[in-house]
């Protein structure tokens, strides 16, 4: 697994902590097959849909906020910059 450098410094807007996480919120569908008038609850397909927003979450003060001008997690990455990997 590689780490991607962010194109901005993220911190909590409430307490300024850098101890945060981000969550990509998307719509999803669960699809169940009906056979012989029954549904197997453990046999569902999940189809991840469009990303709705990206939220920030502070692990220190528990504040949650919507990241502005971000439509998906990859919008936070610097272009083609992988941390800890050298080019050959």
N, C-alpha and C positions, 0 to 999 in steps of 0.2 A: 504494500500500500504506500502510495506516495503522498506527500503533503504539498498543497498548493499555497503559494503566497497570496495574501489578500491585497486587493488594490486600494484599500483604505484601512485605517486603524478603527476597530470597533470597540466601543465601550458603552456601558450603561448610561443612558441619558439622565437617570435619576441620581445614581451615586458615583458615577464615573469609574466603576470597577471594570477591569478588563477580563474578569472571570465570568465569561458569558458563553452561551451556546446559541446556535441558530436552528430554526425549524422551518422546513419547507412544507407549507400547508397545501395539499392538493385534493382535488375531488377524486373519488374512487368508486368503482362499481364492484359489487360482489354478485357473481352469477352462479346460480344453482341449477343443476339438471333435475328435472322431475321424471321419474320412471316408476311405473306401476302405482301411480297416485301417492308417491312418497318422495321425500327429499333427504339425501344424505348430508347432514349438517357439517360433516368434516370434509366434504368433497366440493368445495366452492372455488371458483376461479376469481382472482382479483385483478381488475384492470385499472391501473393508475391513470387518471385523467390529467386535465390541465392543472398547472400550478396556479393556486389562487393568490398566495402571498408568501412572504418570508418574514417570520417573527424572530426577534431577539429575545433572549431570556437571561436575566442576571442570576447567577448562582448565589450571590451574596445577599442582595436585598429582595430577590424574587420578582422584580419588576419585569413585565412583558410588554414589548412594543413592536410595531410594524416597521420594518426597515424601508426607508423611502428610496424610490428609484431602483428597486431591486425586484425583478420578476421571478427569479429562480436563483438557487445557490451559486450556480456557475457565474452569475453576474458579479460576484464578489472576488473572483480570481483575477490575478494579474495575467495578462496574455502570455501563455507559453513559459511561465516561470514555475518550476517544480523545486521545492526546497529539499536540500540534501541529496540531490542527484547531479552528478557532474556530467557534462557532455563529453563524449568520446571523440 
